[in-house]
């Protein structure tokens, strides 16, 4: 709902409320036509239930509220004043175009990458790493330098067994951002990598090295690689087979099955293009 500021609720709805999230206060007088037009614009841009900014209104025709406009030094109506942490931090005075209002509000609205990060963190907390991964990929495209997004993405990668990508992301984290979350992920990755290099995989690698043309060994090793998060190595093994013969063994089916597990992963697009280059 849109809050109407009164002398009785001034402290609760403006000062105290702005400690929690920004409050945009619209100062107006009904007898001024320009106030009605801008008021409608402000309501449309902020909305009655904005999770990031609260919209409040002050009717300066009310003598008990005129002192607030005076204290803020307002010299023209309509006016939009942004309060944060109990203090006015930004203002527009006089009639404004929607673009000007939007530009001011943009400084106090969460960025798209912040919303994506928040949603992805909730999904990770709810044990849904795959959808979290897709959101975090989007967030990283919007803000490629942010370490907090990279760390969250690294966690999603680790929980979806994208071990190579996890390692690459952690390598990008600067020293100044290598705090407890980073060290925890690094330790978990080391354990996952050790588990991915099991005695069974080592045995298959040795057998394949001795018999490199054995199709069944190559397929079995690819499956093992995929199941332990070594997706790219698995796809490379299978692509080598497919490059010789598209219909050799079960290589094509296994290849496509692995791609299906990589929803939202750029690796999937890369290796799908490689397969298409053989088909067409």
C-alpha positions as CSV (number, residue, x, y, z in Angstrom):
1,X,0.0,0.0,0.0
2,X,1.0,3.6,-0.5
3,X,1.6,5.3,2.9
4,X,0.0,8.7,3.7
5,X,2.3,10.6,6.0
6,X,0.7,12.3,9.0
7,X,2.1,14.0,12.0
8,X,1.1,10.9,14.0
9,X,2.8,8.3,11.9
10,X,5.7,10.5,10.6
11,X,8.4,8.8,12.8
12,X,7.1,5.2,12.3
13,X,6.3,5.4,8.5
14,X,9.1,7.6,7.4
15,X,12.1,7.8,9.8
16,X,11.9,4.2,11.2
17,X,10.7,2.7,7.9
18,X,13.6,4.2,6.0
19,X,16.0,2.3,8.3
20,X,14.7,-0.9,6.7
21,X,14.4,0.2,3.0
22,X,14.3,3.5,1.1
23,X,11.1,5.5,1.3
24,X,10.3,7.8,-1.6
25,X,8.1,10.7,-0.3
26,X,6.0,12.5,-2.8
27,X,5.1,16.1,-1.8
28,X,2.1,17.5,-3.6
29,X,-0.9,19.9,-3.5
30,X,-4.1,18.9,-5.1
31,X,-4.8,22.3,-6.5
32,X,-1.7,22.1,-8.8
33,X,-2.5,20.2,-12.0
34,X,1.2,19.2,-12.5
35,X,1.1,17.5,-9.1
36,X,-1.7,15.2,-10.2
37,X,0.2,14.2,-13.4
38,X,3.5,13.5,-11.7
39,X,1.8,11.7,-8.9
40,X,0.3,9.2,-11.3
41,X,3.8,8.8,-12.9
42,X,5.4,8.2,-9.5
43,X,2.8,5.6,-8.5
44,X,3.2,3.8,-11.8
45,X,7.0,3.7,-11.6
46,X,7.2,2.6,-7.9
47,X,3.9,0.8,-7.5
48,X,2.0,0.2,-4.2
49,X,3.8,-3.0,-3.2
50,X,7.4,-2.4,-4.3
51,X,9.7,-4.7,-2.3
52,X,12.7,-2.4,-2.7
53,X,11.2,1.1,-2.2
54,X,8.2,2.3,-0.2
55,X,6.1,5.1,-1.7
56,X,4.7,7.7,0.8
57,X,2.7,10.8,0.1
58,X,2.7,14.2,1.9
59,X,-0.1,16.7,1.2
60,X,1.5,20.1,1.8
61,X,-1.9,21.7,1.9
62,X,-2.1,20.2,5.4
63,X,-0.7,23.0,7.7
64,X,0.7,20.4,10.1
65,X,2.9,19.0,7.4
66,X,4.1,22.2,5.8
67,X,7.0,22.4,8.2
68,X,8.4,19.2,6.8
69,X,8.7,20.7,3.3
70,X,10.3,23.8,4.8
71,X,12.8,21.7,6.8
72,X,13.8,19.9,3.6
73,X,14.2,23.2,1.8
74,X,11.7,22.4,-0.9
75,X,11.1,25.3,-3.2
76,X,8.9,23.8,-5.9
77,X,6.1,21.3,-6.2
78,X,5.6,18.5,-6.9
79,X,8.7,17.1,-5.2
80,X,10.0,13.6,-4.7
81,X,12.4,13.1,-1.8
82,X,14.2,9.8,-1.2
83,X,14.8,8.9,2.5
84,X,17.3,6.3,3.6
85,X,18.5,5.5,7.1
86,X,16.3,8.3,8.5
87,X,17.8,11.0,6.3
88,X,17.0,12.6,2.9
89,X,19.5,11.5,0.4
90,X,18.1,12.6,-3.0
91,X,15.4,14.8,-4.4
92,X,13.6,16.1,-7.5
93,X,11.7,19.4,-7.4
94,X,9.2,20.7,-9.9
95,X,7.5,18.7,-12.7
96,X,9.6,15.9,-14.0
97,X,9.6,13.6,-17.0
98,X,9.2,9.8,-16.2
99,X,12.8,9.2,-17.4
100,X,14.2,11.6,-14.8
101,X,12.1,10.0,-12.0
102,X,13.2,6.5,-13.2
103,X,16.9,7.6,-13.3
104,X,16.7,8.8,-9.7
105,X,14.9,5.7,-8.4
106,X,17.4,3.4,-10.3
107,X,20.1,4.5,-7.8
108,X,18.1,2.9,-5.0
109,X,16.5,-0.1,-6.6
110,X,18.3,-3.5,-6.5
111,X,20.1,-4.3,-9.8
112,X,18.9,-7.3,-11.8
113,X,22.0,-9.3,-10.9
114,X,21.2,-8.7,-7.2
115,X,17.7,-10.1,-7.6
116,X,19.1,-13.1,-9.6
117,X,21.7,-13.7,-6.9
118,X,19.2,-13.5,-4.1
119,X,16.8,-16.0,-5.8
120,X,19.7,-18.3,-6.7
121,X,20.9,-18.4,-3.1
122,X,17.4,-19.3,-1.9
123,X,17.4,-22.2,-4.4
124,X,20.7,-23.4,-3.2
125,X,19.4,-23.3,0.3
126,X,16.4,-25.4,-0.9
127,X,18.7,-28.0,-2.5
128,X,17.9,-26.9,-6.0
129,X,21.4,-26.3,-7.5
130,X,20.4,-26.7,-11.2
131,X,17.9,-23.8,-11.4
132,X,20.3,-21.8,-9.2
133,X,23.1,-22.5,-11.7
134,X,21.0,-21.0,-14.6
135,X,20.2,-17.9,-12.6
136,X,23.8,-17.4,-11.6
137,X,25.0,-17.7,-15.1
138,X,22.6,-14.8,-16.0
139,X,23.8,-12.8,-13.1
140,X,27.5,-13.3,-14.0
141,X,26.8,-12.1,-17.6
142,X,25.4,-8.9,-16.1
143,X,28.2,-8.4,-13.6
144,X,31.2,-10.5,-14.7
145,X,33.6,-9.0,-12.1
146,X,31.6,-9.6,-8.9
147,X,33.2,-12.1,-6.6
148,X,30.0,-12.9,-4.6
149,X,28.3,-14.0,-7.8
150,X,31.3,-16.1,-8.9
151,X,31.4,-17.8,-5.4
152,X,27.7,-18.6,-5.5
153,X,28.0,-19.9,-9.1
154,X,31.0,-22.0,-8.0
155,X,28.8,-23.6,-5.3
156,X,26.1,-24.3,-7.8
157,X,28.7,-25.9,-10.1
158,X,30.1,-28.0,-7.4
159,X,26.7,-29.3,-6.3
160,X,25.9,-30.2,-10.0
161,X,29.2,-31.9,-10.4
162,X,30.7,-29.3,-12.8
163,X,34.1,-29.7,-11.3
164,X,36.1,-28.1,-14.1
165,X,34.0,-25.0,-14.0
166,X,34.1,-24.8,-10.3
167,X,37.9,-24.8,-10.4
168,X,37.9,-22.1,-13.1
169,X,35.6,-19.9,-11.1
170,X,37.7,-20.2,-7.9
171,X,40.8,-19.3,-9.8
172,X,39.2,-16.0,-10.7
173,X,38.5,-15.0,-7.1
174,X,41.0,-12.3,-6.1
175,X,43.0,-12.7,-2.9
176,X,41.0,-9.9,-1.2
177,X,37.8,-11.9,-1.6
178,X,39.2,-15.3,-0.5
179,X,37.3,-15.6,2.8
180,X,35.7,-18.5,4.6
181,X,33.2,-19.3,1.7
182,X,36.1,-19.5,-0.8
183,X,38.2,-21.8,1.4
184,X,35.3,-24.0,2.1
185,X,34.5,-24.4,-1.6
186,X,38.2,-25.0,-2.4
187,X,38.3,-27.8,0.2
188,X,35.1,-29.4,-1.1
189,X,36.4,-29.2,-4.6
190,X,39.6,-30.9,-3.7
191,X,37.7,-33.7,-2.1
192,X,35.4,-34.0,-5.1
193,X,38.3,-34.1,-7.5
194,X,39.9,-36.9,-5.5
195,X,36.7,-38.8,-5.5
196,X,36.4,-38.3,-9.3
197,X,39.8,-40.0,-9.8
198,X,38.7,-43.3,-8.3
199,X,40.6,-46.7,-8.7
200,X,37.9,-47.8,-11.2
201,X,38.5,-44.8,-13.4
202,X,42.3,-45.2,-13.1
203,X,42.0,-48.8,-14.1
204,X,39.8,-47.9,-17.2
205,X,42.3,-45.2,-18.2
206,X,45.1,-47.7,-18.0
207,X,43.2,-50.2,-20.1
208,X,42.3,-47.6,-22.7
209,X,45.9,-46.4,-22.9
210,X,46.9,-50.0,-23.7
211,X,44.0,-50.5,-26.1
212,X,43.1,-47.0,-27.5
213,X,40.8,-48.4,-30.2
214,X,38.5,-50.2,-27.8
215,X,35.1,-48.6,-28.3
216,X,33.5,-50.2,-25.2
217,X,36.3,-49.1,-22.9
218,X,36.1,-45.5,-24.2
219,X,32.3,-45.4,-23.7
220,X,32.5,-46.9,-20.2
221,X,35.2,-44.4,-19.2
222,X,33.1,-41.5,-20.6
223,X,30.2,-42.6,-18.5
224,X,32.4,-42.8,-15.4
225,X,33.8,-39.3,-16.1
226,X,30.3,-37.9,-16.5
227,X,29.0,-39.4,-13.3
228,X,31.9,-37.9,-11.3
229,X,31.5,-34.4,-12.8
230,X,34.2,-34.6,-15.5
231,X,31.7,-33.8,-18.2
232,X,34.1,-32.2,-20.7
233,X,36.5,-35.1,-20.6
234,X,33.6,-37.5,-21.2
235,X,32.4,-35.5,-24.2
236,X,35.9,-35.3,-25.6
237,X,36.3,-39.1,-25.4
238,X,33.0,-39.6,-27.2
239,X,33.5,-36.9,-29.8
240,X,36.7,-38.6,-30.8
241,X,34.6,-41.8,-31.5
242,X,31.9,-39.9,-33.3
243,X,34.4,-38.1,-35.5
244,X,35.4,-41.5,-36.9
245,X,31.9,-43.0,-37.1
246,X,28.6,-41.3,-36.1
247,X,27.0,-44.7,-35.6
248,X,29.7,-46.4,-33.7
249,X,28.5,-48.2,-30.6
250,X,26.4,-46.2,-28.1
251,X,28.7,-43.2,-28.3
252,X,26.1,-40.8,-29.8
253,X,23.4,-41.7,-27.3
254,X,25.8,-41.3,-24.4
255,X,27.0,-38.0,-25.8
256,X,23.4,-36.7,-26.1
257,X,22.5,-38.0,-22.6
258,X,25.5,-36.1,-21.1
259,X,24.4,-32.9,-23.0
260,X,20.9,-33.3,-21.5
261,X,22.5,-33.1,-18.0
262,X,24.1,-29.8,-18.8
263,X,21.0,-27.6,-19.0
264,X,22.0,-24.0,-19.0
265,X,25.7,-24.8,-19.3
266,X,27.6,-23.1,-22.1
267,X,29.5,-26.4,-22.4
268,X,26.4,-28.0,-23.8
269,X,26.0,-25.4,-26.6
270,X,29.7,-25.8,-27.4
271,X,29.6,-29.6,-27.7
272,X,26.2,-29.5,-29.5
273,X,27.7,-27.3,-32.2
274,X,30.6,-29.8,-32.5
275,X,28.1,-32.6,-33.0
276,X,26.2,-30.6,-35.6
277,X,29.4,-30.0,-37.5
278,X,29.6,-33.8,-38.0
279,X,26.0,-34.2,-38.9
280,X,25.8,-31.4,-41.5
